[in-house]
Structure formats: C-alpha cells, structure tokens
C-alpha cells in the first residue's frame, strides 16, 4: 500500500471513529450533555423565537386508526450490503477492508441488522405498495372504501413529478370522486400528511374519512458506490435504509377495533439545516449524518415543552412510537426526557430506517407485542431532513388491543 493509500485508509478509520465518537457523545450521554438539554429547554423560546410559547389549539374529535403496513419480500442483511459496496469498489482489498470496517462500526452503533428492499423499479410500483398498505388498513379497521373522501400520500419516493401519487393510489383502489394529493416533508411526511388530513376534516365538514398513506421504495435513490472518505461520510446512512409502505385512516368517529383519540399535533422546523440531507433530482441520497445527529439535542426539550402544554409530564406517556433512524438515538431521547427507555418501541434492527413509513411500522409492532388498555397515552413522533419535527399525542380508545 502506498503512502497515499495509507492516508486514505487512515482517513476512513478516522471518519468511522468520528461518527461513532460523535454518536456516543450525543446518544450515550454525559453529565454535561444532560445539563445542556436542561439549558436548551430554558432558552428554547428565545433561540427559536417561541415567544410567546406556541398556543395550544384544541383539536376537534379525531381518531387515528391502526396502521396498515406492507413490506417487500427481499430480505437484505448487513453482509449483503457490504457485498454490494464491494462490487462497486475500485480500490484494493486492503483499502476496502478499511471502508468495510467503518461501515460495520456504523451498523453496530445504529444496531442495523436487516432491511427489506424492493428490487423492482417498474412504473407504478410505488403506488402499488401504497394500495396494498391501504387495503390492509381498511381491512384491519373494518372500514369500507366508500367511506373514504380524501386520499393523501406523504411519502418521499415518487416515480414522476406529476400527477400526485395519491391520484394513482385512489384510482387503483377504485375511488372515483375522492380528493387526492401529496404532501412531501422527508421522514416526517406521513405524520405531516396526517396533520394535513386533520385540517381538511375540520374545514370540509362533509368529509368522513381520510386515507393517509406512504410508500417508501428507495431503490433508485440509494448508492453503494463508496470509493473514498467523502463518499463514506455522505452515503453510509443510506446503507441502513429499508423499504415499507404504510397507511392510516383518520376520521371523527372512533374505530370499533381501537385507535388513537388525538389530543394534539405539533410541528417544529429549523430550515437553516435544509442542506444536511438531500436526494437531488436524478441523484442518490447524501446525508451529513454527524451534523444531523447533533441536531438531536433539540428533540428532548421540545418534546417536554409540548407535553407540558397539554398538562402532561413525559412519564405520563405509556408508549413512545418514534421514527427509527437508529435504536440508540431513540433510547437516548427517552433517557434525556427522563423516562424509562422501555417505554419506547424499537424496530430499526428488524426493518432498518423505513423513512416516513417507520412510525406506522413501529406502531404496528407495538400492537403486535402489547395489549393496550383503554386510556393508554401514546406519542407518535418523527424528525426529518430540513430540519423538522412532528409529534402527535393521544390516547387509546376502544377495547383493549
């Protein structure tokens, strides 16, 4: 190996170590980190112009259904991802060993093990997955298609700029007159679409049920072409991505099979950070993961503040259903708001980061593993590139389930 190759290898090791060290600083916590979280809460209003605090607006009676979810059948483990990276690597075996070691460190830190990826990229497949999730959702919740007046798709993945993917979904479901459109907001897109549906149901009183879906088939947008330190820094997060489609129903009446009576939906944005994670038109995902992880410091004080506005303490919540970029991140957020991490639900190791579908995928996992008591308090939350956050708070209604 030449001196240049050695420097390249050292840099790759340094990037992997920096990623892990930064993540440990952020997620494994120190007394200083906890102090900074408390301090961030104290200065929150001044720093983000929440002065006066965000006014609490009472939602009309709205109920969020159990989710419908569909996954690809192709299971991809970490070894297969490394094989795909190796197949495109142009350097020597020794150079690749360094790259592979750094990727494995990230997988270990995030607890990434398996993801499901759809290899088919034929036209219409993104909508087809959304349709399957929607049909599952309708069946699980005992709702007929003719009750649906609104279809919103909140996914990142799309196969064309127009028309809206929701139009294709509505047509393939067999709906003839429903209103349909898309909401695009990175990994918070599905929850943003739920919030948009809530506004529409309040504005159009004749609307009965909104069908809110997402379909995250990311195949064309992921790159295994990692040749150098810069590639490693910007593309490794994409190696944790998995595919899934999901669907919620939102309506004013409770769901007999059980659902969440929403109490609040809150949002936060910090657009100065828009450049940290992108999928350029015609390009592939690039993500400055270390910088994005540092923004995680803003999540705990915001969650505490928004719960406080509802007269709740973090420990009053029974289950936290969060977006799953990594298991360690979710656990650290819960520790920083002062609750037992056992109140979280963890699916990253099972499915990877399924982008905007991850909240619904994780919610389904909770329902599979836990019998929810009537009145149980739940928080659904996500953060996303941009930088933005969405949090929906509510309580379980209906029979124990």
C-alpha positions in Angstrom: 0.0 0.0 0.0 1.4 3.4 -0.9 1.6 6.4 1.5 -1.4 7.8 -0.3 -3.3 4.6 0.2 -2.3 4.6 3.8 -3.6 8.1 4.3 -6.8 7.1 2.6 -7.2 4.2 4.9 -6.4 6.3 8.0 -8.9 8.9 6.9 -11.6 6.2 6.5 -10.8 4.9 10.0 -11.0 8.4 11.3 -14.4 9.0 9.7 -15.8 5.8 11.2 -14.3 6.6 14.6 -15.6 10.2 14.4 -19.1 9.0 13.6 -19.0 6.6 16.5 -17.4 9.1 18.9 -19.9 11.8 18.0 -22.8 9.5 18.3 -21.6 8.3 21.7 -21.2 11.9 22.8 -24.7 12.6 21.7 -26.6 9.4 22.5 -24.7 7.7 25.3 -24.7 11.0 27.3 -22.7 12.6 30.0 -23.5 15.0 32.8 -22.6 17.8 30.5 -25.0 16.6 27.9 -27.8 16.4 30.4 -27.0 19.9 31.6 -27.1 21.2 28.0 -30.5 19.5 27.5 -31.9 21.3 30.5 -30.3 24.6 29.4 -31.7 24.1 25.9 -35.2 23.9 27.4 -34.7 27.1 29.3 -33.5 29.0 26.3 -35.9 27.3 23.8 -38.3 30.2 23.3 -35.5 32.7 22.8 -33.4 30.6 20.5 -36.3 29.5 18.2 -38.5 32.6 18.6 -41.2 30.8 20.6 -42.0 34.0 22.4 -44.8 33.8 23.5 -45.0 29.9 23.5 -46.9 28.1 20.8 -50.6 28.5 21.5 -52.3 25.2 22.3 -55.2 24.7 19.9 -57.7 22.1 20.8 -58.3 19.6 18.1 -61.8 18.6 17.1 -62.6 15.0 17.9 -60.3 13.0 15.6 -59.4 9.3 15.7 -56.3 7.7 14.1 -56.7 4.1 13.1 -54.5 1.1 13.5 -51.9 1.1 10.7 -51.8 -1.0 7.6 -48.3 -2.0 6.6 -46.7 -3.9 3.7 -43.1 -4.9 3.2 -41.0 -6.2 0.3 -40.2 -9.9 0.4 -36.4 -9.4 -0.3 -34.5 -9.6 3.0 -31.1 -7.9 2.9 -28.7 -8.3 5.8 -25.5 -6.3 6.5 -23.3 -8.8 4.8 -25.3 -8.4 1.6 -25.0 -4.6 1.8 -21.2 -4.9 2.2 -21.1 -7.2 -0.8 -22.9 -4.6 -2.9 -20.4 -1.9 -1.8 -17.5 -4.2 -2.5 -18.9 -5.0 -6.0 -18.6 -1.3 -6.9 -15.4 -0.5 -5.1 -12.4 0.2 -7.4 -9.6 0.1 -4.9 -7.6 -2.8 -3.4 -8.7 -5.4 -1.0 -6.8 -3.7 1.8 -8.4 -0.4 1.1 -11.8 -1.9 1.1 -11.2 -3.6 4.4 -10.9 -0.1 5.9 -14.1 1.1 4.3 -15.9 -2.1 5.4 -14.7 -1.7 9.0 -16.1 1.9 9.1 -19.4 0.8 7.7 -19.6 -2.1 10.2 -19.0 0.4 13.0 -22.0 2.5 11.9 -24.2 -0.6 11.6 -23.1 -1.6 15.1 -23.8 1.8 16.6 -27.2 2.1 14.9 -27.9 -1.6 15.6 -28.7 -2.1 12.0 -29.1 -5.8 11.1 -31.8 -6.4 8.4 -33.8 -4.3 6.0 -36.3 -5.3 3.2 -35.7 -3.8 -0.2 -37.8 -4.0 -3.4 -35.6 -4.7 -6.4 -38.4 -4.0 -8.9 -38.5 -0.4 -10.3 -41.3 -0.7 -12.8 -43.6 2.3 -13.3 -46.4 2.3 -10.8 -44.9 0.1 -8.1 -44.7 2.9 -5.5 -48.4 3.4 -5.8 -49.0 -0.4 -5.8 -47.3 -0.7 -2.5 -49.4 2.1 -1.1 -52.5 0.4 -2.3 -51.6 -2.8 -0.6 -51.0 -0.9 2.7 -54.3 0.9 2.2 -56.2 -2.3 1.6 -54.6 -3.8 4.7 -55.6 -0.7 6.7 -59.2 -0.8 5.6 -59.5 -4.4 6.4 -57.8 -4.2 9.8 -60.1 -1.3 10.9 -63.3 -2.7 9.4 -63.8 0.4 7.2 -65.3 0.2 3.7 -63.8 2.0 0.8 -66.9 4.1 0.1 -66.4 5.9 3.4 -63.1 7.5 2.1 -63.5 11.1 0.9 -59.8 12.1 1.0 -56.5 10.4 0.0 -53.2 11.9 0.9 -49.8 10.4 0.2 -47.0 11.5 2.4 -44.0 9.6 1.1 -40.6 10.6 -0.1 -40.4 8.1 -3.0 -42.0 9.0 -6.3 -41.7 7.9 -9.8 -42.7 11.1 -11.5 -43.3 14.8 -10.7 -46.9 14.7 -11.7 -49.6 13.7 -11.2 -49.7 13.2 -7.4 -49.0 9.6 -6.3 -52.2 9.9 -4.3 -54.2 10.2 -7.5 -52.8 6.9 -8.8 -53.4 5.3 -5.4 -57.0 6.5 -5.4 -57.6 5.2 -8.9 -56.1 1.8 -8.2 -58.2 1.5 -5.0 -61.3 2.1 -7.2 -62.2 5.5 -5.8 -63.9 7.7 -8.4 -64.6 11.2 -6.9 -62.3 11.5 -3.8 -60.0 14.4 -3.4 -56.3 13.3 -3.6 -52.9 15.0 -3.3 -49.4 14.5 -2.0 -47.6 16.0 1.0 -43.8 16.0 0.8 -41.7 16.5 4.0 -39.0 13.9 4.1 -39.2 11.4 7.0 -42.0 13.4 8.8 -44.1 13.3 5.6 -46.6 10.6 6.8 -47.3 12.5 10.1 -47.4 15.8 8.2 -50.0 14.2 5.9 -52.0 13.1 9.0 -51.9 16.7 10.2 -53.0 18.0 6.8 -55.9 15.5 6.8 -56.9 16.8 10.2 -57.1 20.3 8.8 -59.1 19.1 5.8 -61.6 17.3 8.0 -62.1 20.4 10.1 -62.5 22.6 7.0 -64.7 20.3 5.0 -67.3 19.0 7.4 -68.9 16.6 4.9 -65.6 14.7 4.7 -66.0 11.4 6.7 -62.7 9.6 6.4 -59.2 10.4 5.2 -56.9 7.7 4.0 -53.3 8.8 4.6 -50.6 6.6 3.0 -46.9 6.5 2.3 -44.8 4.2 0.1 -41.0 4.3 0.6 -39.4 2.3 -2.2 -35.9 3.8 -2.2 -34.1 1.6 -4.6 -33.3 4.2 -7.3 -32.1 6.7 -4.7 -29.6 4.5 -2.8 -25.9 4.3 -3.7 -23.4 1.6 -2.9 -20.7 3.4 -4.8 -18.4 4.3 -1.9 -14.9 5.0 -3.0 -13.4 7.4 -0.6 -13.8 9.2 2.7 -16.2 11.8 1.4 -18.5 9.0 0.0 -18.2 7.2 3.3 -19.3 10.3 5.2 -22.2 11.2 3.0 -23.6 7.8 1.9 -23.3 5.4 4.9 -26.7 6.5 6.3 -28.3 5.3 3.1 -27.0 1.8 3.8 -29.3 1.5 6.8 -32.4 2.3 4.7 -35.3 -0.2 4.3 -38.4 -0.2 2.3 -42.0 -0.2 3.5 -45.5 1.2 2.7 -48.0 2.2 5.4 -51.4 3.7 5.8 -53.5 5.4 8.5 -57.2 6.3 8.5 -58.3 9.5 10.2 -61.9 10.3 11.0 -64.2 12.0 13.6 -65.7 8.8 14.9 -63.9 6.1 17.0 -62.8 2.9 15.4 -64.5 -0.1 16.9 -61.3 -2.2 16.7 -59.4 0.5 18.6 -57.5 3.6 17.7 -55.9 6.8 19.0 -58.0 9.8 20.0 -55.7 12.6 19.0 -55.2 15.4 21.6 -52.6 17.4 19.7 -50.3 17.5 16.7 -47.3 19.7 17.0 -44.6 20.7 14.5 -41.2 22.4 14.6 -38.9 23.5 11.8 -35.3 24.8 11.6 -34.9 25.4 7.9 -31.3 26.6 8.2 -30.3 23.0 8.1 -32.0 22.1 4.9 -28.7 21.2 3.2 -27.6 18.4 5.5 -29.6 15.6 3.8 -30.7 15.6 0.2 -31.9 13.4 -2.6 -31.1 15.5 -5.7 -33.3 15.2 -8.8 -31.9 12.3 -10.7 -29.4 11.6 -7.9 -29.0 9.5 -4.8 -29.3 10.1 -1.1 -26.5 12.1 0.6 -26.6 12.7 4.3 -24.3 14.5 6.6 -25.1 12.1 9.4 -22.8 13.5 12.1 -24.3 17.0 11.8 -27.8 15.7 11.7 -27.2 13.7 14.9 -26.1 16.8 16.6 -29.5 18.4 15.9 -31.0 15.6 18.0 -30.2 17.8 21.1 -33.2 19.9 20.2 -35.7 17.0 20.4 -35.9 16.3 24.2 -36.6 19.9 25.3 -39.2 20.3 22.5 -41.0 17.1 23.5 -41.0 18.1 27.1 -42.4 21.5 26.3 -45.2 20.2 24.0 -46.3 17.6 26.5 -46.2 20.3 29.2 -48.6 22.4 27.2 -51.1 19.5 27.4 -50.6 19.3 31.2 -48.5 16.2 30.9 -45.2 15.0 32.0 -43.1 12.7 29.9 -43.6 9.8 32.3 -47.3 10.2 31.9 -47.0 8.7 28.4 -47.3 4.9 28.2 -45.7 4.3 24.8 -43.4 6.4 22.6 -43.6 5.4 18.9 -40.8 7.3 17.2 -39.1 7.3 13.8 -36.3 4.8 13.7 -33.0 6.1 12.2 -31.2 4.1 14.9 -32.2 2.3 18.1 -29.6 4.2 20.1 -31.0 7.5 19.1 -34.5 6.7 20.2 -33.2 5.3 23.5 -31.2 8.4 24.2 -34.0 10.7 23.5 -36.2 8.9 26.1 -33.4 8.9 28.6 -33.0 12.7 28.1 -36.7 13.4 28.7 -36.5 11.4 31.9 -38.4 8.2 31.0 -37.6 4.5 31.0 -36.4 3.5 27.5 -38.6 0.5 27.9 -41.5 2.9 27.0 -40.1 3.1 23.5 -40.7 0.7 20.7 -37.7 -0.4 18.6 -37.8 -1.7 15.1 -34.6 -0.5 13.4 -32.9 -3.8 13.8 -35.9 -5.6 12.2 -36.5 -3.3 9.3 -33.8 -0.6 9.1 -34.8 3.0 8.6 -38.0 2.9 6.6 -38.1 6.7 6.4 -41.6 8.2 6.6 -43.2 4.7 7.0 -41.2 4.0 10.2 -43.7 5.4 12.6 -46.6 3.3 11.3 -44.3 0.2 11.0 -43.3 0.7 14.7 -46.9 1.4 15.8 -47.9 -1.9 14.2 -45.1 -3.7 16.1 -46.4 -2.2 19.4 -49.9 -3.6 18.6 -48.4 -7.0 17.9 -46.4 -7.1 21.1 -48.6 -5.3 23.6 -52.2 -5.2 24.7 -53.1 -1.5 25.0 -55.5 -0.6 27.8 -58.3 2.0 27.1 -56.9 5.4 28.0 -53.2 4.5 27.4 -51.3 7.6 26.4 -49.3 7.4 23.2 -46.9 9.7 21.4 -46.1 9.3 17.7 -43.1 11.4 16.6 -40.5 11.9 13.9 -37.7 14.2 12.9 -36.5 14.7 9.4 -34.2 16.4 7.0 -35.0 20.0 6.7 -34.8 20.1 9.8 -38.3 19.4 11.1 -40.2 17.5 13.8 -43.8 16.4 14.1 -45.4 14.9 17.2 -48.9 13.5 17.6 -50.2 12.9 21.1 -53.3 10.9 22.0 -54.9 8.1 23.9 -56.0 4.6 23.0 -59.8 4.2 22.7 -61.9 1.1 22.2 -61.4 -2.3 23.6 -58.1 -3.4 25.0 -56.0 -4.3 22.0 
